[in-house]
Amino acid sequence: MRRVTRGQISDRKTRNSQQLNIPLCKTAAGQRTFQDRIVNLWNSLDKDLQLCKGSVDFKNNLKAKMLDEFLKQE
C-alpha cells in the first residue's frame, strides 16, 4: 500500500495536508475494508506518534502514551 497524503493530492498546505488520504468508496462494504479503517486510525493518532522515524520508536511512544492514559484513569 502506497502512502499518499492529502497534500500530495491537492498541492495545498492545510492543517490536514500531512494526514493520509482516504480513498472514496461507493458502498458501505467498501468503507469497512482494512485499508479504510487503518487510514482513519492512523489519522486519529497524535502528531508525535505519526512523526516517529521507525517502528521501535513508534512502539515505545505508543506504549508510553497508553500507560500515561491508564495511570490517569486511576
C-alpha positions in Angstrom: 0.0 0.0 0.0 1.4 3.4 -1.0 1.2 6.2 1.5 -0.5 9.2 -0.2 -1.1 12.3 1.9 -3.8 14.8 1.3 -1.2 17.5 0.5 0.1 15.3 -2.4 -3.5 15.2 -3.8 -4.4 18.8 -3.7 -1.0 20.6 -3.6 -2.3 22.9 -0.9 -0.8 23.5 2.5 -3.6 23.0 5.1 -3.5 21.7 8.7 -4.6 18.3 7.4 -2.2 18.1 4.5 0.1 15.6 6.3 -2.7 13.2 7.0 -3.2 10.1 4.8 -5.7 10.4 2.0 -8.9 8.4 2.5 -9.9 6.8 -0.8 -13.6 7.2 -1.7 -15.8 4.2 -1.6 -19.2 3.9 -3.3 -20.6 1.2 -0.9 -20.8 0.7 2.8 -18.9 -2.5 2.4 -16.0 -0.6 0.9 -15.9 1.7 3.9 -15.4 -1.3 6.2 -12.2 -2.5 4.4 -8.9 -2.8 6.2 -7.4 0.0 4.2 -10.1 2.4 5.0 -10.1 1.6 8.7 -6.3 1.7 9.1 -6.2 5.1 7.4 -8.8 6.5 9.7 -7.0 5.0 12.7 -3.6 6.5 11.5 -5.2 10.0 11.0 -6.6 9.9 14.5 -3.2 9.4 16.1 -1.3 12.2 17.8 1.2 14.0 15.6 4.1 12.9 17.7 3.2 9.2 17.0 2.8 9.9 13.3 6.2 11.5 13.0 8.1 8.7 14.6 11.0 7.6 12.4 10.9 3.9 13.0 8.8 1.1 14.3 10.8 0.8 17.5 10.3 4.5 18.3 6.6 4.2 17.4 6.0 1.2 19.7 7.8 2.8 22.6 6.0 6.1 22.3 2.6 4.3 21.9 3.3 2.2 25.0 4.3 5.3 27.0 1.1 7.2 25.8 -1.1 4.3 26.7 0.5 3.8 30.1 0.0 7.5 30.9 -3.6 7.4 29.9 -4.1 4.3 32.0 -2.5 5.8 35.1 -4.6 9.0 34.7 -7.8 6.9 35.0 -6.9 5.5 38.4 
